[in-house]
Amino acid sequence: MEEARQYSALNNDVIPAKAGIHPPHRFLGMGREMDSRFRGNDDIGNDVMKLGRLNHIGIATPSLEASLAYYRDIMGATLTHEPFDLPAQGVKVCFVDTPGEGGTAGTQIELIEPLGENSPIHGFIAKNPAGGQHHMCYEVPDIMEAKAWFEGLGKKVLGEPRIGAHGTPIFFVHPKDMNGVLTEIMETPKDGAH
């Protein structure tokens, strides 16, 4: 019997596949020419977009001050950024860096506090008074292509792309269409920004 094979997502090596596990698709912008970055491996036979790096995990909180103390004093965070208001999205934001490996930046924690009762996360905090995981954010090389891909599948994109906390275009996809997780799609920051 011919050995099952799959492609490594990080390079073009062929590695043995485990029985019953389908080969992973390419990550956006990696390994294949740009015009095919939204397709999966040819042997799968379907069009699949793979998200890029997990940029951050959004944590809604009723108090940035209390959450920063938690990440610093309990979780050992050594680098936190200055909080700032993002009025266009109705939130106050503060990023907490997690350590990376080999000199790389780790995934960030994005602490988000509502800016008033009209904030889109005010309802989340009302249902979860202690706060909690709000969303996960993945990078893509081209925000408009990613939006078109999700909409082409009938996924509910929440609003038009807008500038997010990292200064790059973002949009959200409804959790009902994303395995129960509110998902932020963010264009990869330019010039090495996190």
Helices and strands as residue ranges (DSSP letters): E 5-7, E 14-16, G 34-36, E 54-60, H 64-69, I 70-74, E 79-80, E 84-86, G 87-89, E 91-99, E 105-114, H 122-127, E 132-140, H 143-152, E 157-163, E 169-173, G 175-177, E 183-187
